[in-house]
Amino acid sequence: MTLPQLFAATGAPGSFWASPSNVNGVLWLAIGLAGIGFSLVLAKALKRFNGLVWALLGVGIAICAYGVWRLAS
């Protein structure tokens, strides 16, 4: 499956994916969500929220916020 077909499978209109800002925003949002998920899995593995987990969670939230900002612009 090619990248345009993958994007079309999401149901978003082609004009949405034509904008580099939107594509960049979606990628940053996905990276941020992965960071948040990783921090929560790490907290579960360590059985507590320590400084590293809080830092990763904060970075994931900040990256998600940047992705949303890129999508809004």
C-alpha positions as a Markdown table, in Angstrom:
| # | Residue | x | y | z |
|---|---|---|---|---|
| 1 | Met | 0.0 | 0.0 | 0.0 |
| 2 | Thr | 1.4 | 3.3 | -1.0 |
| 3 | Leu | 1.5 | 6.4 | 1.3 |
| 4 | Pro | -1.3 | 8.2 | -0.6 |
| 5 | Gln | -3.5 | 5.1 | -0.4 |
| 6 | Leu | -2.9 | 4.9 | 3.3 |
| 7 | Phe | -3.8 | 8.5 | 3.8 |
| 8 | Ala | -7.0 | 8.0 | 1.6 |
| 9 | Ala | -7.9 | 5.0 | 3.8 |
| 10 | Thr | -8.2 | 7.3 | 6.8 |
| 11 | Gly | -11.2 | 9.0 | 5.2 |
| 12 | Ala | -9.7 | 12.5 | 5.3 |
| 13 | Pro | -10.2 | 14.5 | 2.1 |
| 14 | Gly | -7.2 | 14.7 | -0.3 |
| 15 | Ser | -7.0 | 18.5 | 0.2 |
| 16 | Phe | -6.2 | 17.9 | 3.9 |
| 17 | Trp | -3.2 | 15.8 | 3.0 |
| 18 | Ala | -2.0 | 18.2 | 0.3 |
| 19 | Ser | -1.0 | 20.7 | 2.9 |
| 20 | Pro | 2.5 | 20.1 | 4.4 |
| 21 | Ser | 1.4 | 21.8 | 7.6 |
| 22 | Asn | -1.4 | 19.3 | 8.1 |
| 23 | Val | 0.8 | 16.3 | 7.4 |
| 24 | Asn | 3.4 | 17.6 | 9.7 |
| 25 | Gly | 0.8 | 18.3 | 12.4 |
| 26 | Val | -0.5 | 14.7 | 12.2 |
| 27 | Leu | 3.0 | 13.3 | 12.4 |
| 28 | Trp | 3.8 | 15.4 | 15.5 |
| 29 | Leu | 0.5 | 14.5 | 17.1 |
| 30 | Ala | 1.2 | 10.8 | 16.5 |
| 31 | Ile | 4.7 | 11.1 | 18.0 |
| 32 | Gly | 3.3 | 12.9 | 21.0 |
| 33 | Leu | 0.6 | 10.3 | 21.6 |
| 34 | Ala | 3.3 | 7.5 | 21.3 |
| 35 | Gly | 5.3 | 9.4 | 23.9 |
| 36 | Ile | 2.4 | 9.6 | 26.3 |
| 37 | Gly | 1.6 | 5.9 | 25.8 |
| 38 | Phe | 5.3 | 5.0 | 26.4 |
| 39 | Ser | 5.4 | 7.0 | 29.6 |
| 40 | Leu | 2.3 | 5.3 | 30.9 |
| 41 | Val | 3.6 | 1.8 | 30.0 |
| 42 | Leu | 6.9 | 2.7 | 31.7 |
| 43 | Ala | 5.0 | 3.8 | 34.8 |
| 44 | Lys | 3.1 | 0.5 | 34.9 |
| 45 | Ala | 6.4 | -1.4 | 34.5 |
| 46 | Leu | 8.1 | 0.6 | 37.3 |
| 47 | Lys | 4.9 | 0.4 | 39.4 |
| 48 | Arg | 5.2 | 4.2 | 40.2 |
| 49 | Phe | 5.4 | 7.6 | 38.6 |
| 50 | Asn | 9.0 | 8.8 | 39.1 |
| 51 | Gly | 10.7 | 11.8 | 37.6 |
| 52 | Leu | 11.5 | 10.1 | 34.4 |
| 53 | Val | 7.9 | 9.1 | 33.8 |
| 54 | Trp | 6.7 | 12.6 | 34.6 |
| 55 | Ala | 9.3 | 14.1 | 32.2 |
| 56 | Leu | 8.3 | 11.8 | 29.4 |
| 57 | Leu | 4.6 | 12.5 | 30.0 |
| 58 | Gly | 5.3 | 16.2 | 29.9 |
| 59 | Val | 7.3 | 16.0 | 26.7 |
| 60 | Gly | 4.6 | 13.9 | 25.1 |
| 61 | Ile | 1.9 | 16.4 | 26.0 |
| 62 | Ala | 4.1 | 19.3 | 24.7 |
| 63 | Ile | 4.6 | 17.4 | 21.4 |
| 64 | Cys | 0.9 | 16.8 | 21.1 |
| 65 | Ala | 0.2 | 20.4 | 21.7 |
| 66 | Tyr | 2.7 | 21.4 | 19.0 |
| 67 | Gly | 1.0 | 18.9 | 16.6 |
| 68 | Val | -2.4 | 20.4 | 17.3 |
| 69 | Trp | -1.0 | 23.9 | 16.8 |
| 70 | Arg | 0.4 | 22.9 | 13.5 |
| 71 | Leu | -3.0 | 21.4 | 12.5 |
| 72 | Ala | -4.7 | 24.6 | 13.5 |
| 73 | Ser | -2.4 | 26.9 | 11.5 |
